[in-house]
Amino acid sequence: MKKYMFKRILTSLFTLLVILFLLFILMRLLPGSPFHDEKLTQDQRMALYAKYGLDQPIAVQFFYYVKNMLKGDFGVSYSISQNTPVSQLIRTRLPVSIRIGGAAAFTGAILGLILGTAAALKHDTLWDCLVTAISVIGVSVPSYIFALALSYTLGFKMGLFPMLYREKQAFYSSVLPSIALSMFAMASIARFTRSEMLEVLGSDYMLLAESKGISGASLIVGHALRNALIPIITVLAPLVVDLMTGSLVVEKIFSIPGVGSLLVSGIQSNDYNVVIALSFLYSAMYIGIMLVVDILYGVIDPRIRLAKEGD
């Protein structure tokens, strides 16, 4: 297992380095300039390029960028917030996106597991049809539609929650966007849980467990749900990253100062350092989550752990 994890970590680090290099090249190939002020002359633009080292060869720029990045320095913003460290911009916005996205992922996962398990246990009943309908709606309807509906009903009509994000009411302001973002995760997890649970419930080892006198919650949680969790975790992992890195439209609807809006602003203004840093952060979070999933595989299913130890 240790040898396997060591290989996975090395592969992940190499993958991140390749991703960073590709991001670096692609951003330099984009048309336009981060210094797009019409008042600037060509000489002034060239002076700014020289000031920030953008006139050097890409290989040299990449070397110094990686060197500084290892120290926690992602450069400065060229246009969004001129000369402000990118790490500072991310540090002020990322916690908001993580808090809202984390709440959405947790809520969606728990509700999805409950609904999917209940639908499998009540197969071909009215409850099963209801959960299936909820899952189809949750997957089909975009999160911003739920966000607008929640904002209008619970925010505007009933006044239960703020319609716009407020720093002084961070908890209450996070409820509606978290619910809106959780709908897709809940629907996806419910569908996969139902499907996997139906397959597991009809398997031979479940009949063997029942013949040993195991029943009730011990049978469902300890045997059925545990064996159904592996494909569910595989689906949940990328959803967690997507939710925790923010949803641009939902952030716009509730005026949330998250990283989603920062990324779009960086792309629109060709702010290289902001775009590269956020894209790299997304990649690192995704790869990190997949490493955690690999570990969870071994915890959930001992057969996988033994197979990895034998590698």
ABEGO torsion letter per residue (X at the ends): XAAAAAAAAAAAAAAAAAAAAAAAAAAAABBEBABABAABBAAAAAAAAAAAGAABBAAAAAAAAAAAAAAGBAEBBAAABBGBBAAAAAAAAAAAAAAAAAAAAAAAAAAAAAAAAAAAAABGBAAAAAAAAAAAAAAABBAAAAAAAAAAAAAAAAGABBABBBAABAAAAAAAAAAAAAAAAAAAAAAAAAAAAAAAAABAAAAAAAAAGBBEAAAAAAAAAAAAAAAAAAAAAAAAAAAAAEBAAAAAAAGBBBAAAAAAAAAAAGBAAAAAAAAAAAAAAAAAAAAAAAAAAAAABAAAAAAAAAX
